[in-house]
Amino acid sequence: MEQSSEKVYALAFGAHPDDVELSCGAILLKIMNEGRRVAVCDLTKGELGTLGSVETRKAEAEKARLLMGYADRSGLDLGDGKLFYNEENLHAVIRVIRRFRPEVVFANPPDERHPDHMKASKLVADAVYYAGLRQLVTEHDGRKQEAHRPPHLFHYLQFRHVNPDIIVDVSETFAPSRAGVLAFGSQFHREGTEPETLINRKEFLSGLEARARYFGEQIGALYGEGLLTTKVPRVGNFSALFP
């Protein structure tokens, strides 16, 4: 059976390398600062991206892993632009979930400008459920995996503005999390003749900070990152949630 040494508290999926850092990196850093283990899984290599090569983006993802301090970062290579909803891709995501056995899963939002983000959202959300079915058999490293359904699934926010269900105070981790974002240097503005993309505009990174400041203002904090919930959260310890 699967060894427990790889178990993490939170597992964050991204359709492309950098999705996670750009959207919920400060939340992940906050979780790690609270003494919890975090893993990241990139569903594709980002090979259709306008900027950067597969090799460059792989190196950048590894650099981000080291700077952020993730327990693990893996890649599934499901195909940039080919994140189709099929049994093969679904089982690939299930294997990752069963490998790390997280309590919390983060995924792309269901309504987005990039089709891959929406496909990834559906794949991960369904895999979270199916990973809990004992009759669905998967293997990792030649060993049968135990069923595991993570109790919590959240969707982070990307390009489209929606009102989040939860805003996490990331005042202490927003600035440090920028190191994980900037690790993907090939994707951001550099002087030269490169074609302009959504995220390599000069204004992009300052726009991210402006959104974090806006969300922070909504909760009386310096910075905030928003999440969408998939079910009504259960409150057990009321005074711990609202000190």
C-alpha positions in Angstrom: 0.0 0.0 0.0 1.0 3.6 -0.4 3.5 4.9 2.1 2.4 7.7 4.4 5.8 9.6 4.2 4.5 11.5 1.2 1.4 12.7 2.9 0.8 16.5 2.8 -1.8 18.8 4.3 -2.4 20.7 1.1 -2.0 19.7 -2.6 -2.3 22.5 -5.2 -2.9 21.7 -8.9 -2.2 24.1 -11.8 -3.0 23.7 -15.4 0.4 25.2 -16.2 3.6 25.9 -14.4 3.2 29.3 -12.5 -0.7 29.0 -12.1 -0.3 28.1 -8.5 2.3 30.8 -7.6 0.3 33.5 -9.4 -3.0 32.7 -7.7 -2.5 31.1 -4.2 1.2 31.2 -3.5 0.8 33.4 -0.4 -1.8 31.0 1.0 0.5 28.0 0.4 3.4 29.9 2.1 1.0 30.7 5.0 0.1 27.0 5.4 3.8 26.0 5.4 4.6 28.7 8.0 1.9 27.1 10.2 4.0 23.9 10.1 2.1 22.0 7.4 3.4 20.2 4.3 2.4 21.4 0.8 2.8 19.8 -2.6 2.2 21.2 -6.1 1.3 19.4 -9.3 1.5 21.0 -12.7 -0.8 19.2 -15.1 1.1 20.3 -18.2 4.6 21.5 -19.2 3.2 24.8 -20.6 4.6 23.9 -24.0 2.2 26.0 -26.0 3.1 29.2 -24.1 4.2 32.1 -26.2 7.3 32.7 -24.1 9.9 30.3 -22.7 10.7 26.8 -23.7 9.7 23.5 -22.0 13.2 23.2 -20.5 13.1 26.8 -19.3 9.7 26.4 -17.6 10.8 23.2 -16.0 13.8 24.8 -14.5 11.7 27.8 -13.3 9.2 25.4 -11.7 12.1 23.7 -9.8 13.5 27.1 -8.8 10.0 28.1 -7.4 9.8 24.8 -5.5 13.1 25.5 -3.8 12.3 29.2 -3.0 8.8 28.4 -1.7 9.8 25.2 0.2 7.2 22.8 -1.1 7.6 19.2 0.1 7.2 18.1 -3.6 6.5 19.4 -7.1 5.5 17.0 -9.8 4.3 17.3 -13.4 1.9 15.1 -15.3 2.5 16.2 -18.9 -1.2 15.9 -19.8 -0.6 18.2 -22.8 -0.9 22.0 -23.0 -4.0 22.6 -25.0 -4.9 18.9 -24.7 -6.3 18.8 -21.2 -9.2 16.6 -22.3 -11.6 15.1 -19.9 -11.0 11.4 -20.4 -10.3 8.3 -18.3 -6.6 8.4 -18.7 -6.2 12.0 -17.5 -8.7 11.6 -14.7 -6.9 8.5 -13.4 -3.5 10.4 -13.6 -4.9 13.1 -11.3 -6.4 10.5 -9.0 -3.1 8.8 -8.6 -1.5 12.1 -7.5 -4.3 12.7 -4.9 -3.9 9.2 -3.6 -0.1 9.5 -3.5 -0.2 12.6 -1.3 -3.5 12.0 0.6 -4.1 15.7 1.3 -6.7 17.2 3.5 -7.0 20.3 1.3 -6.9 20.5 -2.5 -6.5 23.8 -4.5 -7.5 23.9 -8.2 -8.0 26.3 -11.1 -11.3 28.2 -11.1 -14.2 26.7 -13.1 -14.9 29.9 -15.1 -11.8 31.3 -16.8 -10.4 32.9 -20.0 -8.0 30.0 -20.7 -9.8 26.8 -21.7 -7.1 24.7 -20.1 -7.8 26.3 -16.7 -11.5 25.3 -16.9 -10.6 21.8 -18.1 -8.1 21.5 -15.2 -10.8 22.7 -12.8 -13.2 20.0 -13.8 -10.6 17.2 -13.9 -9.3 18.0 -10.4 -12.8 18.5 -8.9 -14.0 15.1 -10.3 -10.8 13.4 -9.4 -11.2 14.5 -5.7 -14.5 12.7 -5.6 -13.5 9.6 -7.6 -10.2 9.2 -5.6 -12.5 8.1 -2.7 -14.0 5.1 -4.5 -12.4 1.9 -3.3 -13.5 -0.1 -6.4 -11.6 2.3 -8.6 -8.1 0.7 -8.7 -4.9 2.8 -9.3 -1.3 2.0 -8.8 1.8 4.1 -8.0 5.3 2.6 -8.3 3.8 -0.8 -8.9 1.8 -0.8 -5.7 -2.0 -0.5 -5.3 -3.1 2.8 -3.9 -5.6 3.2 -1.0 -8.7 5.2 -1.7 -8.7 8.8 -0.3 -11.2 11.6 -0.8 -9.8 15.0 0.4 -12.4 16.7 2.6 -11.8 20.2 1.3 -11.6 21.5 -2.2 -11.0 25.2 -3.0 -10.7 27.0 -6.3 -8.3 29.9 -6.4 -8.9 33.0 -8.6 -7.1 33.8 -11.8 -7.9 36.3 -14.6 -11.7 36.7 -14.2 -12.8 38.8 -11.3 -15.4 37.1 -9.1 -16.3 37.7 -5.5 -14.5 35.1 -3.4 -16.3 33.0 -0.8 -13.3 33.2 1.5 -10.5 35.7 1.8 -7.3 34.6 3.5 -5.2 37.1 5.3 -1.8 36.8 3.6 -0.3 40.1 4.9 2.8 38.3 6.3 3.4 36.0 3.3 2.4 38.0 0.2 5.8 39.7 -0.2 7.8 36.5 0.4 5.6 34.6 -2.0 6.7 37.0 -4.8 9.9 35.1 -5.0 8.0 32.0 -6.2 6.2 34.2 -8.8 9.4 35.8 -10.1 11.1 32.4 -10.4 9.1 32.2 -13.7 11.1 35.1 -15.2 10.6 34.0 -18.8 6.9 34.9 -18.5 7.2 38.4 -17.3 8.2 41.7 -18.8 11.7 42.1 -20.2 13.0 44.8 -22.4 13.3 43.6 -26.0 11.2 42.5 -29.0 9.3 39.6 -27.5 5.6 39.4 -28.4 3.3 40.9 -25.7 1.2 38.4 -23.7 -1.3 39.0 -20.9 1.2 38.4 -18.2 4.4 40.0 -19.6 2.9 43.5 -19.7 4.7 45.9 -17.4 1.5 46.4 -15.5 0.8 42.7 -14.8 2.7 42.2 -11.5 1.5 45.5 -10.1 -2.0 44.5 -11.0 -1.6 41.3 -8.9 -0.5 43.3 -5.9 -3.4 45.7 -6.4 -5.9 42.8 -6.3 -4.3 41.4 -3.2 -4.5 44.9 -1.6 -8.2 45.1 -2.6 -9.0 41.7 -1.1 -7.0 42.6 2.0 -9.0 45.8 2.4 -12.2 43.8 2.4 -11.1 42.0 5.6 -9.2 44.8 7.3 -5.8 43.4 6.3 -2.9 44.5 4.2 -3.1 41.7 1.7 -5.6 39.0 0.9 -6.0 36.1 -1.5 -9.5 34.8 -2.4 -10.9 31.3 -2.7 -14.1 29.8 -4.0 -15.6 27.0 -1.9 -17.3 23.9 -3.2 -19.4 23.3 -0.1 -20.5 25.1 3.0 -17.6 24.9 5.5 -18.3 23.2 8.8 -17.3 25.2 11.9 -16.2 23.0 14.8 -14.1 25.3 17.0 -16.0 28.6 16.7 -13.6 30.6 18.9 -10.6 29.4 16.9 -12.2 30.6 13.7 -13.3 33.9 15.2 -10.8 34.7 17.9 
